[in-house]
Structures are given as structure tokens and as C-alpha cells.
Amino acid sequence: MPIRSICCCIALLVAAGQATAALAPNYQRARELTAVINAVAAAVPKYPIDKVISQGRDRYAVVAGKCTVIARIVALPAKPGLVGPRQFEVALDKPECD
């Protein structure tokens, strides 16, 4: 019986060590907004970012000076069997400047 219990405990520890928890929604959103801001700042370096407006799930309108850029969060496929923060990249539409 003790050997069985020890084996079960070891199996649980090994399984728990391989999984990473997903981020809480507010931290995941912070990662996404940071990525959006960095992408737009690189795309429109002439103007500082003034405003980020949520336009629904995974879509943002970013105002930078005289320019508006639509940014989309594009989810990347997760590796099979792994749990963790959502992997994504930011896709930008062409900046519309006055």
C-alpha cells in the first residue's frame, strides 16, 4: 500500500510539473494590449499613441496622432498536450492617416 501511494504521488508531481497554467483574463488582456501598442508604435513611429479602442473580440482601433490603425489579435495554435497562456500575434491593417 505505501509503495502504491508513493507511486501515485510521484506520478501527480511529474504531471503537474509539465503543465503551466493559463493566465488570468486581466493579465492575458494586458499582454495583448502591450503587443498591440508595440506593433502600432513600430508601424507609425512618427506619432505617439493617443488611444486604444476595443471594437469587439480581438479587434482594436488605435489612434496615433493623425493616424488610425486597426489591430487584430490572431491566435496561434497551441502545442498538443500543453496548457498555458494563449499564444498570438498582432495583425495590422494599413494605417489611415489624415
N, C-alpha and C positions, 0 to 999 in steps of 0.2 A: 504494500500500500504506500509506504513512504517513497519508494522509487517511482511509482506511478505519479504521485503528486509532484515530485521534483521534476520529472519529465514534462508534465503539463505546464509547470511554472516556466521552465526553460523555453518551451515552445511559445508561450504567450509573450515572453520577453523578446524573443527573436522576431516574432511577428510585429510587435509594437515598435521595434527599432527600425523596421523597414518603411513604415508609413509615416508621412508627415501630414499634419492637419491642414485643412483648408483655412484660409484667412477669414477672419470675421468680416462681414459685409462692409463695415466702415473702413477697414484697412485695405480691403480689395479695391474699393472705390478710390481711396487715396492713391494707391499705386497706379490706377488707370488715369486719374486726373493728372498726376505727375507726368506720366508718359505722354498724354495729350499736350500738356503745356510745353514739354521739351520738344516734341515734334513740331508744333506750330512755331515755337521760338526759332527753331532751325530753318523752317520754311519761309518765315517772314522776319528776317533779322533786323530789318530797318525800323520796325515799330515794336514797342513793348506791348505785352498782352494786357488788355483792359478788362476783359470779361469772358467768362466761360459759361455757356448756357446749355443746360441739359435739354435735349429735344427728343426724349424717349430713350428706350433701352439701347445702350451702346452707341449713342449718337450725340454729338456736341457741336454747337456753333461757337466758334472762338473769335472774338473781336480783338484785333491788334491794330491800333491806330485807325487808319483808313481802310483796313482790310478785314474781311470776314472769311474764315476758313471752316469748312465742315470737316469734323474729325469723327472717324468711326473706330470703335474697338472691334477688332477681328479676333475671334477666339481661335487658338491653335489647338490641334488635337492633343489630348493627354496621352502619355505613355501608358500602355496597358498595365494594369495592376498597381499603378501608383496613384496615390491621393496627395493632393497638395494645392497650393494656390493656383488659380486659373491662369493659364498661360495665354498671352495675347500679343498682338502687335497693333499699331495705330496706322490706319489708312487715312490719308488726307485728300480732300478734293482740291482742285486748283484754287488758290486764293483769289477772291474777288475784291479788287481794290478800286476805290474811287479815284 
